[in-house]
């Protein structure tokens, strides 16, 4: 059922936009000395590509949160190891949805004593926002579809695709967990 999956952002389009975001950040931080903090696991591909487009003196680190319980409580699974006191920090996420998790991350970074905190999100589901949270750099505004690829996963799978796909029929994928393989990996093998 190929119409259950639609490529929404090609590899080439992703790379072009990441380059543009990198140029904008470079202009905004001409003195460098930036700490770039990736939020695991979904940011990995975007994080790496973004760093390739930041010709700045910067350090990089990671932060990972764990959500648990029906209330969705968040705890820190992996905290940053670089001192952030008095530093400019750039948070890198693959997607911002309700804004609740990002609010928690920003508060955590601020509690580390950062001088400034800015956020770059590859994807923004702005219509779903519950909390008004600043996102200084955005790649693409997207709809409410479930997305896969370029770091985004379904049950841990499909992060390794070089483009982003929308799942138009999530129950179909849940019932047929390997249904996307042929389409996704055939497209990925061709470079996007």
C-alpha positions, 0 to 999 in steps of 0.5 A: 500500500504505497499511498500509505507513505509519502515522501514530504521532504527530499534529501536535497531539500533537507540539505539545502535548508540545513545549509541556510540555517547554518549560515543564519546561525553563523551570522548571528554568532560571529564570535563563535564560542557557541555550545551546540546541544543536541537532544537525543536521539532524533536530532542525530542526522540534523545535528551532524549536518548542521555542524557541517554548516557552522564554520564557528568555534563551537563545542557540542554535547548531548542531552537526553530526556526520558518520559515516563508514566501516564502524566508524561513526567520527564527526567534527565537520562543524559545531562550535558557534560560541558559547563554552560555557565556564561555560555551561549547555547544552541539547542538542536531538535528534530521536531517541536510539537506541543512545546512542553518538552522544549520548555523543560529543556530550555529551563534545564539549560538555563538552570546550568547558567547559560548566558543565552539559550536559542533553539533550532528545530528542523521541523515545527508542528506549530499548530499543535503548540500548547506552550508558547515557546521560542524557536529561533531557527526553523527548518520546515513547518509541517502538518500533523502527519506521523513523520519518519526518516532523517532521525525520526522513527517509528518504534526505533526504526527508519531513523536512517532514511535520508529524506522525511516521509509522512505516514498517511495510514499509521494503523496500516503501518502498525498492522504491517510493520515491514510494509514501508521497507521496500519503498523507503529503502529503495528510495534511500538507495537512490540517494533520496 
